[in-house]
Amino acid sequence: MKIIGVTGGIGSGKSTVSRTLRDLGAAVIDADVLAKNITGTGGRAFNELVEYFGKDILDDDGELDRSKLASIAFGDKVKLHALNSITHKYIADKIHETVQALSDSDKWDIIVIDAPLPIEKGFMDLADEVWVVTAKRETRIKRVMDRSGFTYEAVSERIDSQLRDEEYLRIADEVVENNGTVEELEQAVVKLFLQKKKELQR
């Protein structure tokens, strides 16, 4: 069995890479989905977030307003660090639990951990190899603006709050460049996936 960590900054195409790997038969653990679960009402991190950030991050129904929380955290490095400190430990624990369950099921030969931040526990300590998805900054900004309606400045702020390209590339075993079409990206992922499958069969 091989565990592949897929990471990259916002707008890089990381989610498309993971979706393609799922379509090819890999088991995919999406850290963003886990984050939504642990920050929702009753989730492991919910009370800690409200305690730190205050009830302003909740909507009228008492649910976490993720856009409010994001606007607060991404505009302040201290608060972003606090957000990550609160959530990452729970996400890491959940990833470990899920990897163990998938391994025990003996149904999968490739497990993918899809995470925007390559945290030490729950990513780097589990991944046999790391795929970093990259794209030019302006391309990333346009993609996020098109899909979310965020302003240019808001997207730039989010990109700047994440790791620099050099930091992502430093941990990369494979680099997936995504400056072209979705079809070109999918073809590159298929080629790389088939290569990994061959390696497992040797």
N, C-alpha and C positions, 0 to 999 in steps of 0.2 A: 504494500500500500504506500502511496505517496500523498503527502499533504503539501498543497501549494498555497502560499499566501499571495493574494492579489491586492495590490495597493496602488494608490495614485491620488493626486489632488483633485479637487472639485472640477468637473468639466473635462477631465482627461479621457473618460470613456471606460473607467473601471467597471461600472455596472454592466455595460454592454459585454465586456470580456467575460465577466462572471455568468451572465445570462447565456452566452454562447457555450461556455463550459458546462453549464447545467443541461443545455439542449444536447450536448455531446455525451451526457451520461455521468457527469461528475456530481457528487453531493456538494452543495454550496451552502456555507454558513455565512449569512449576511449580518455583519456587525451593526449596520444601521437598523435592521429589523429588530435585533436584540436590544439595541439602545431604546427603541420606541417602547418595547415591552417593559423594560426595567424602569423607565421614567414615567410610565402611565400610572394612573391611580391604582394604588395597591402594589405597584412595582417596587423592586428593592431599593431604588434610588429616589423615589418620589418625595418622601418626607425630608430627606437630606437636602434636596434641591429647594424645596419650599422654605426650609429653615435658613438656608444660606441666602437665597435670592429674594425671599419674601413672597407674599401672596399676589404681587403684581404679575407674576409669571403664569397665573391661572386665568382661565376664561370664566364666563358667567356661570358655567356649570361645575366649576371647581376642577376642571381638567387642565392638564398642562398645556399652555399655549406655546407651542414650539417656536413659532415665528417671533414671539415676544422674547423668549429666552435666548434665541439666537441673536437677535438684535442687541440685547444687553451684553452677551458674552463675547461676540465677535468684535465688539467695539472697545473692549477693555482686556488687556493681556492678563491682568490679575484674575479677573472674573472668568476668563476662558480657562485659565489654569485650574481654577476652583471647579468649574464644570467638568473638566477632564478628570480631575482627581476624584470627584464624587462618582462619576459614571464608569470610568475605565475598569475599576476593580471588579465591578459587578458584571460588566461585559466580558472581561477576561475569564471570570469563573464560569459564566454561561457557555463560552466557547469551549473551555476545557470539558465541561459536562457533555456538550453536544458531540465533540470529537470522540470522546470515550464511548458514547452511545452508538455512534456510527461505526466505530472500530469493532465494538462488540457484536454488532449485527452481522458483520462479515459479508455485507452486500456490496461494498464499495472498494474499488482499487485506487480511486483518486478522490480526495476530499479537498475542497477549496475553501479557504477562509478569506472572505471579501471584507476588507477593512480600510477606511480612508487614512487612518493613522496606524502605522506599524508598531503598536505597543509591544513592550518587551514580553510581558506575561499575557498569554492568550493569542499570540501571533508569532513573534520571533522565536519563542521557545518551542513552538509546535511545528512550524513550517520547515519542510525538508528543503524547499527552495522558494524564493520570492520573485514574483513577476511584478514589475513596475510598469504601469501604463502612463505614457507621457504624451503631451501635445503642446503646441505653441501657446503661449500665454493668451494672445489675442483670440485664438481659436477657442480656447477654454471659456474665456469671458463671453464670447458671442453665444456659445452653446448654452451656458447657464442663463444668460439674459433671455434667450429665445424660449426656454422651457419654463422659466420661473417668473419672468416679468421683473426681476430685480434690476436695479440701476447698474450702470457700469461701475460706479464707485462702490456699491455694495458688494458686487462680485469681486472686485479687486481687493477689497478689505478681507473677504473670506479667503482668497488665494494667499494673501500675505500672512494670514493667521496660521496657515498650514506650513508643512515642511517645504524648504526650497528644493528645487529640482535636484540640486547636487546631493542633498541629504537622502532623497529617495533613491537616486542612482547608486549611491554608496552601498546600499544593501541589496541591490538587484542581482539576481542570478540570470534573469531574462528581462529584456526591455522590449515592451510592445509599444511601438510608435503609432499614434493615432491622429495623423494630420490629414487623412483622406476621407473616404466615404465609409459608411457603416459596413458596406459589403467588403471593402478592402480589409477593415479591421477583423471582421468575422473570418475571412480567409486566412489571415495571419494567425488567428487563434486556433483554427482547425489544424493548421500545419504544425503548430507548436504542440498541440494536444496529442496528435497522432505520434509525434516524435517521443513524447513522454510515455505513451502507451507502449511503444516498441521497447523503450528502455526497461520498463517493468517486466516485459516478457522475456528478457534475456536471462 
